């Protein structure tokens, strides 16, 4: 190890973690994605059912155009539009809630990765752990790559994080 002339401190190694690999292969990340997919599918089913009801209401409304007075028809059209707006707002709200849940769950994963990285840095005497895509690094020495150790520890210590309700 050399001495850094500018700071007078010993040079310490830099470690590397392939973020893409960790986030695609970690059991907890796969589980979070599966939970997200299930929630999306459930929501799509519920909203498809509501959408179908609205389509039937629209068909009924079209049939009533010649029967109802123009005032009554306009009132029903307004009511229908409000129902459509309410559904669209519900879709937007639920999708936003799902994004927040995902963000909270993945934040727990990042926190755990950071803790594992800190332990690895202390163990190897490293001053920096880079968590980035392999494609962003022009070269990574095999000895500096701790991706496998991060994955192994993450899979052992954190196999599931709930998205919540």
C-alpha positions as CSV (number, residue, x, y, z in Angstrom):
1,X,0.0,0.0,0.0
2,X,1.2,3.4,-0.9
3,X,0.9,6.8,0.9
4,X,-1.3,9.4,-0.6
5,X,0.9,12.5,-0.8
6,X,-2.0,14.9,-0.8
7,X,-3.7,13.6,2.4
8,X,-0.9,11.7,4.1
9,X,-3.1,8.7,4.4
10,X,-2.6,5.1,3.3
11,X,-4.2,4.2,0.0
12,X,-7.2,1.9,0.6
13,X,-8.9,-0.3,-2.0
14,X,-12.2,0.5,-3.7
15,X,-14.7,-2.3,-3.9
16,X,-17.4,-2.8,-6.7
17,X,-20.9,-4.1,-6.6
18,X,-22.8,-4.7,-9.8
19,X,-26.1,-3.0,-9.1
20,X,-28.0,-4.5,-12.0
21,X,-27.0,-8.0,-11.1
22,X,-27.9,-7.6,-7.4
23,X,-31.3,-6.0,-8.2
24,X,-32.1,-8.7,-10.8
25,X,-30.8,-11.8,-8.9
26,X,-31.5,-11.0,-5.3
27,X,-34.4,-13.2,-3.9
28,X,-35.9,-10.2,-2.1
29,X,-35.9,-8.1,-5.3
30,X,-37.6,-10.9,-7.2
31,X,-40.2,-11.3,-4.4
32,X,-40.9,-7.6,-4.4
33,X,-41.4,-7.7,-8.2
34,X,-43.7,-10.7,-7.9
35,X,-45.8,-8.9,-5.2
36,X,-46.0,-5.8,-7.4
37,X,-47.1,-7.9,-10.4
38,X,-49.8,-9.6,-8.2
39,X,-51.1,-6.3,-7.0
40,X,-51.2,-4.8,-10.5
41,X,-53.1,-7.8,-11.8
42,X,-55.6,-7.6,-8.9
43,X,-56.1,-3.8,-9.5
44,X,-56.4,-4.3,-13.3
45,X,-59.1,-6.9,-12.7
46,X,-61.0,-4.7,-10.3
47,X,-60.8,-1.7,-12.6
48,X,-61.7,-3.8,-15.7
49,X,-64.9,-4.8,-13.8
50,X,-65.7,-1.2,-13.0
51,X,-64.9,-0.2,-16.6
52,X,-67.3,-2.9,-17.9
53,X,-70.0,-1.5,-15.7
54,X,-69.4,2.0,-17.0
55,X,-69.5,0.7,-20.6
56,X,-72.9,-0.8,-19.9
57,X,-74.1,2.4,-18.3
58,X,-73.0,4.3,-21.4
59,X,-74.9,1.9,-23.7
60,X,-78.0,2.4,-21.5
61,X,-77.5,6.1,-21.6
62,X,-77.3,6.1,-25.4
63,X,-80.5,4.1,-25.6
64,X,-82.3,6.6,-23.3
65,X,-81.3,9.7,-25.4
66,X,-84.6,9.7,-27.3
67,X,-86.7,8.8,-24.3
68,X,-85.6,11.3,-21.7
69,X,-86.0,15.0,-21.8
70,X,-82.9,16.9,-22.8
71,X,-82.4,18.2,-19.2
72,X,-82.8,14.7,-17.7
73,X,-80.4,13.3,-20.4
74,X,-77.8,16.0,-19.7
75,X,-78.1,15.3,-16.0
76,X,-77.5,11.6,-16.6
77,X,-74.5,12.4,-18.9
78,X,-73.0,14.6,-16.2
79,X,-73.5,11.8,-13.7
80,X,-71.8,9.3,-16.0
81,X,-68.9,11.6,-16.7
82,X,-68.4,12.1,-12.9
83,X,-68.4,8.3,-12.5
84,X,-65.7,8.0,-15.2
85,X,-63.6,10.7,-13.7
86,X,-63.9,9.0,-10.3
87,X,-62.7,5.8,-11.7
88,X,-59.8,7.4,-13.5
89,X,-58.8,9.2,-10.3
90,X,-59.0,5.9,-8.4
91,X,-56.8,4.3,-10.9
92,X,-54.3,7.1,-10.6
93,X,-54.4,7.0,-6.8
94,X,-54.0,3.2,-6.6
95,X,-51.1,3.3,-9.1
96,X,-49.4,6.1,-7.1
97,X,-49.9,4.1,-3.8
98,X,-48.4,1.1,-5.5
99,X,-45.4,3.1,-6.6
100,X,-44.9,4.4,-3.0
101,X,-45.2,0.8,-1.6
102,X,-42.6,-0.3,-4.1
103,X,-40.3,2.6,-3.3
104,X,-40.5,1.8,0.4
105,X,-39.8,-1.9,-0.1
106,X,-36.9,-1.3,-2.4
107,X,-35.5,1.3,0.0
108,X,-35.3,-1.4,2.7
109,X,-33.3,-3.5,0.2
110,X,-31.0,-0.6,-0.5
111,X,-30.5,-0.1,3.2
112,X,-29.6,-3.7,3.7
113,X,-27.2,-3.6,0.7
114,X,-25.5,-0.5,2.2
115,X,-25.1,-2.3,5.6
116,X,-23.6,-5.4,4.0
117,X,-21.3,-3.1,1.9
118,X,-20.1,-1.3,5.0
119,X,-19.3,-4.6,6.6
120,X,-17.4,-5.8,3.5
121,X,-15.5,-2.5,3.3
122,X,-14.5,-2.8,7.0
123,X,-13.4,-6.4,6.5
124,X,-11.4,-5.6,3.4
125,X,-10.1,-2.3,4.6
126,X,-11.8,-0.4,1.7
127,X,-12.6,3.2,1.7
128,X,-15.3,3.2,-1.0
129,X,-17.8,0.7,-2.3
130,X,-19.2,1.5,-5.7
131,X,-22.8,0.3,-6.3
132,X,-23.3,0.8,-10.0
133,X,-24.0,-1.0,-13.3
134,X,-21.0,-3.0,-14.6
135,X,-21.4,-1.1,-17.9
136,X,-20.7,2.2,-16.1
137,X,-17.2,0.9,-15.0
138,X,-14.6,0.8,-17.7
139,X,-12.7,-1.9,-15.7
140,X,-13.3,-3.8,-12.5
141,X,-10.5,-6.0,-11.1
142,X,-11.9,-9.4,-10.0
143,X,-10.6,-8.9,-6.5
144,X,-12.5,-5.7,-6.1
145,X,-15.9,-7.2,-7.2
146,X,-17.9,-8.2,-4.1
147,X,-21.2,-8.6,-6.0
148,X,-21.3,-12.4,-5.2
149,X,-20.7,-11.8,-1.5
150,X,-23.4,-9.1,-1.4
151,X,-25.9,-11.3,-3.1
152,X,-25.1,-14.3,-0.9
153,X,-25.5,-12.2,2.3
154,X,-28.6,-10.4,1.1
155,X,-30.3,-13.6,0.1
156,X,-29.5,-15.1,3.5
157,X,-30.4,-12.0,5.6
158,X,-33.3,-10.5,3.7
159,X,-35.4,-12.9,1.6
160,X,-38.7,-11.0,1.9
161,X,-40.0,-7.4,2.3
162,X,-43.7,-6.9,2.3
163,X,-45.2,-4.2,0.0
164,X,-47.8,-3.5,2.7
165,X,-51.5,-3.2,2.4
